[in-house]
């Protein structure tokens, strides 16, 4: 048994079929877009003394973030881990010293692309305290290839040397 075909029913069925196929193609068969993977490479920690109090010491952590969508650039990131200092002349202490305020140190991240020969550096000052510091980050025009880094501070420090790849 079949439904009788009338002149109005055929165009309605055809339109409904076309609409169904279009909707199925839009919602059922499309895959979500794949984002390029972001890679994070630890570049080490610089153990350093810092200024701001009589004596400050701590570490600055540095890492690189890369993604193929960023072309020939990478992001260099830095963050001080908790630093503590001693201050002199504080009121209410018998020894004349107590835990001090924030610690400040200048950081230099030097980089060189061994594939292309490009070189650069990023200089900034980190302010840290007993809870660490905020994150510092900046795009660098490193070019694609193997990037070697050296991280130092403007105070007595144990530098960090590392490498990462930009694709």
N, C-alpha and C positions, 0 to 999 in steps of 0.2 A: 504494500500500500504506500502510495506516495501522495504528497500534498499537491494539490493542483497549482500549477504555475500561472500566476496572473501577471499582467504587465507591470504591476507595482511591486510585486514580491521579488522578482528577479533582481532589479537594481538594488533593492534593500539588502538582499542576501549578499550580493557582490560587494557592496559598500561595507557591510559588517565584516566580511571575510578579509578585505583589504585592511580595514582598521585593526582587526585582530592580529594580522601578520605584522603590521607596522609596530603595534604595541609590544608584541612578543619580541620583536627585534630590538626595540629600545630597552626594555626592562629585563628580558630573560636571557638574552644572548650576549650582552655586552659585559666585558670583564673590567674590573676597576683598573685605573691607570697605576702602573708600577712606578714608585718614586725611586730615584737613584739612591743607593745605600750611602750613608754617611759613616765615615771611619774616624775613630778617635785613636790617636797614638800618644801614649805617655812619653814625654821628653825628659822626665826625671824631676828631682827636687834639688834646689840649691839651698844648702845649709849656710846661714849667714848671720852675722851680727847686724844690728840696725841702730839707727839714731832715734832720738826722741826722748830718751831717758838716760840715766847714767850708764846703764847697760841693758841692751835688748838683744834677744837672740831668737831664732826660729828658722822656718823653712818656707820657701816659695815653690809651689808646684807649677809646672808648665806642661801643656799638652797641645797637640795640633789636631784640628778637625778638617777633614777633606771630604769633598763630594764632587762627582763628575759633573753635576749641574753647575758648578761654580767656575767652570772653565779652567784657567791656569792660575787660580788663586787658592789659598788655604787660609784658615783662621788659626792664629796663634792665641792661646788662652793662658792666663796666669792667675793664681790665687794664693795668697799667703795662708799658711796654716797658722794656728794660734801662736802668737808671739807674746812674750812677757818681758817686762823691763823692770828695773829697779830705779827709783828716784831718790834724790837726797834732799834733806831739809824739810821733810814732811812734818806737819804739826801732829803732835800726839804720839810720837814714837821715841823711845829712849835711845835707840841707836842712830837716829837721824836719817833713816832710810825706810822705804816701804815699797810696796808694789807700785809701779809707775803707770803712766798713761800710755797712749798709743805709740807704737814703734813705726818708724818710717825708713824705708830703704829704696834706693834707686835700682831698677832692674834693667838689664840689657839682654835682649834676645837677638843674637846675631845668626843669620842663616845664609847658606850658599847652596845654589842649585848646581850639583856636580855634573849634571847632564848638559845644561845650557850655559853655565858660567855666571848666571845672574847672582847678585849679592844684595843683601839688605840687612837692616837692623831695626829693632823696635825698642825704644827707650821710654820708660815711664817710672813713676814713683808709686810704691805700694805702702798703704797705711794699714797697719794691722794691730790687733789687740788680743786679749785673751780668748776671743771667739773667732779669730781669723780675719780675713778681709773679704771684700766683695770680689766678684770675678771680673777680670780685665780681659777684653778680647778685641782683636783687630784683624781685618782681612789683610793679607800680605800678597803682593804680586810675585809669587815665587816662580811661576812658570811650571810646566809639567816636567816631571823627572824626579830624581833622588835629591832630597833636601837634607843637608846636614846642619845641625844647630849647635850653638854653644850658648849657655845661659850663665851670666855672672851678675854680681851686684856691685855697687859702689863702696861696699864695706868688705871687711875680711870675710871670705866665703870659700866654700868648696863647690866649684862650678860643676855644671852638668853638660855632658856632650851626648848627642843622640842623632837619629836620622829617621826620616819618613818619606813616603812616596806620594806624589801628586799625579793622578791619572787623568 
